[in-house]
Amino acid sequence: RIVDLGINTQGTEEVYKMGTDTEAVLAERALHPEQVPGLETGWTQFDRYTSGFQAGDLTIVVAPSKTGKSVILTNWAKKICITDRVPGLYIDTEMQSREQEDRLLANMTGIPHNEITSGMYVMDTVNGTAEEKVAKLKQAREDLGLGEYYHIYMPQFTIEKVTALARKFQMQFGIKILFFDYIKIPSNQADFRSAQEYQKLGFFTSGLKDLAGMLGIPVVSACQTNRTNGDNEDPS
């Protein structure tokens, strides 16, 4: 309750006079020069081109339906929050936490997803011996426990709910990145009955960008391309 009260009353606006901290900031950067100053995704060229995910960034992966957008976000979250142990929150509008964790375990071990969910990992199969697979899962469990990957299933979302949760987790767990999977019409769409679909999506996306700036962390999300042409080969 104290945390919630602090979130509701905490001010975010602060005027900064340009040049006030410049010398200190430049000196700090000189002590720790980095080719990629932001959070690294593990995609070497991408990280160099973008300088990694930095505070205030909003990065959106856009592609047709069922082409791996969530897989990309999950892989990035695994690299940042589990491998690098950077605290992060993953807000999922599609997948429950158990489903997400099973996919993570399959990704981390190379054991097929269906063997993990069915318990067949305790049997010798073409995918390895039971002993090998159990050992891999044990290591993956340990890595998950040492990581800082927080996941929540939120099928009914609004920008207000997303903002409040992100601020709460920043105060309690010090999250340094937010993943939102994925941008679509929010559950408060009745508030924008007269708006077009692209306007509703725009309102929510602007809210994510504002949130990145307000919390001083990168926000990563995904969105589907326009499907009005039917074949997705030449989206408008």
Disulfide bonds with the S-S distance in Angstrom:
none
